Amino acid sequence: MITVALAKGRLAEQTIEALERCGIDCSVLSEKTRKLVLDEPSGRLRFILVKPTDVPVYIENGVADIGVCGSDTLLEEDRRLYELLDLGFGKCKLCIAGYAGFRPAGGGILRVATKYVNITKKYYHDLGENVQIIKLNGSVELGPVMGLSDVILDIVESGSTLRENGLTVLAEICPVSARLVANKVSLKTKAQEIKPLVEAIKRVL
Amino acid sequence: MKKNRLQEVLFLTFYDGMVYNISMKYKMPKGVCDYLPDECYAKNTTEEQLLNVFRQNGYERIETPCIEYADVFTEHGLFPIETAFKMTDTDGSLILLRPDITMPLSRIVSTKITPVLPLKLCYLGDSFSLLAEDNRYREFTQAGLELIGSNSYLADAEVVALAIEGLRAAGLQDFLIELGSTEILRGLIEECCLDEKDEEELIRSVDKKNHFAITEILNAKGVSRALSNAVTELLTLFGDDALKEAYRLVKPKKSRIALDRLSEVYDALRALGYEKYLSIDPGLLNSMNFYTGIVFKGISRHFGAPILSGGRYDNLFTDKNKSAIPATGFAVGVQNLLTALTRSGNVAERASVDYVIGAKKEQAERAVRLKDRLIRDGFRASYTFIEDEAKLKEYAEKVKAKNIVFVGGE
């Protein structure tokens, strides 16, 4: 049996669609239940639904064998795992956003609000800039709006949240999409189960 | 300002079955642990089993200090000292808690011994890492060996065989040794003519088998499609036909030589009957600036990370004249192995003491003599200083002693 970690929310829905196109019965995942561990009827797969940022943790520790999460999470977490496929959905961009023509208010040091502390550190380090990073866990756009930060580093999908709050994209960092990841040991020790599944997913993309 | 005392009280069932309440006054640094008798017994047993295999095969044990000057590790540019525990010596020199034991061995070989080759050394000891990631040990025990002074494929094969024998001796049943070579990829990378930064990025992506990132980097640098495909396809190969497929894919001379060596090692091990433990992975990476040939990792489905890791490093050991001596070796992560053993139900169980002995005060001498006789007869016996038979019974129950002897009045 292989254990599949899915990132709760939109990404899980799209992953389920892809799995169903491979002929996998995902009905247990659409049932209304509070169960956290769900077995597929054939007994070949076991699903766990976890917070998106936790997917790489479950995978790295081998508690789940394969999983799906955004490349933004992978970049931020930088875990020891295999990234096997770009699933092509869950597309968005990692961007720096803020008010156009803003001036840093923190005595010249840029203040950046973000969920992605590691990515932010690396991005500004590569630019050779010293910044103050303010870690937020959601509604990051409030940072510049309320004056908590000068800019934000966040994922931008359509850009409507930014627009409605008067913010614009100041720089694009990289594109983001959903990835199929695997534990480094499982890929070998459970190759007979994982390889065909990866091939099947590849075919329906 | 006065510090607030922690008020929490924790109830612990101790190994002897007694329940203690412990006020949480002492915290432990992240990533270290105590080994109470049961775990300590399991750990020591495993360590002994590994060392025994090494010793039987002619590897002599050696011990090095836990603290070393930083140069030992930084000289070769192999260890990022950011991840090491640091101290300064009385003269201000930087001292590290050793992050690894292979480098100190290299220090010894280049300064203290005129090696009779092949030199076979083994070790058991703790290494340290400052990295405080969850689920990672900052003090970890490694049992390993070094085969110094042979660049024969037979030396590579011996080291892999001993890795297998070690895990078998420790009682691990279903495990695999992934076998590859850093030089297959190095040959391909050299053909790509990348700068240092792209090369690093490429190696990182290969380590994650991240095809799209690899393609992106190589396309941006105008590397030919055939070459770029060879790199990405190499990563999908593992298992039975991997070697044959790899020959079809890779053309650079260095990579072909590496594949030849990999085949020789594989055939030698197969001839010895180790085939069922082997899984060829031509895309397997182990620290690229450390290893220069065959690399391997031991994995088990009972643990999410490698249990053992090793390979060939021909630039690490030098003699007193600074000429390089080829070497190969591996280290077992003892804690990781223990976890896999525990999960697969193969961990060594501590047996409780065979006899507990109590006696009236005036019979103490007889009791001690009795204890000594039992020990001579091959039992584990403990004299308890308990002078009351009922209390001795109670004690024996708690420590799960197999037999009770109370040396009474007459």
Contacts between the chains, C-beta under 8 A, distances in Angstrom:
chain1	res1	chain2	res2	distance
A	57	B	134	7.7
A	60	B	304	6.9
A	60	B	305	7.7
A	61	B	135	5.8
A	61	B	304	4.8
A	61	B	305	7.8
A	62	B	303	6.5
A	62	B	304	1.8
A	62	B	305	6.9
A	63	B	304	7.0
A	80	B	305	7.1
A	81	B	208	6.8
A	82	B	208	5.8
A	82	B	209	4.3
A	82	B	210	7.8
A	83	B	208	5.0
A	83	B	209	6.6
A	83	B	210	4.2
A	83	B	212	8.0
A	83	B	213	7.6
A	84	B	209	6.5
A	84	B	211	8.0
A	86	B	212	4.9
A	183	B	304	5.5
A	184	B	299	7.9
A	184	B	304	7.8
A	184	B	305	7.1
A	184	B	306	7.7
A	185	B	299	4.4
A	185	B	300	7.4
A	185	B	301	7.1
A	185	B	303	6.8
A	185	B	304	5.6
A	185	B	305	6.5
A	185	B	306	7.1
A	186	B	301	7.4
A	186	B	304	7.5
A	188	B	176	6.1
A	188	B	178	6.0
A	188	B	238	6.4
A	188	B	279	5.7
A	188	B	281	7.2
A	188	B	299	6.0
A	189	B	174	7.9
A	189	B	176	6.3
A	189	B	299	6.1
A	189	B	300	7.0
A	189	B	301	4.0
A	190	B	301	6.8
A	191	B	238	7.1
A	191	B	239	6.2
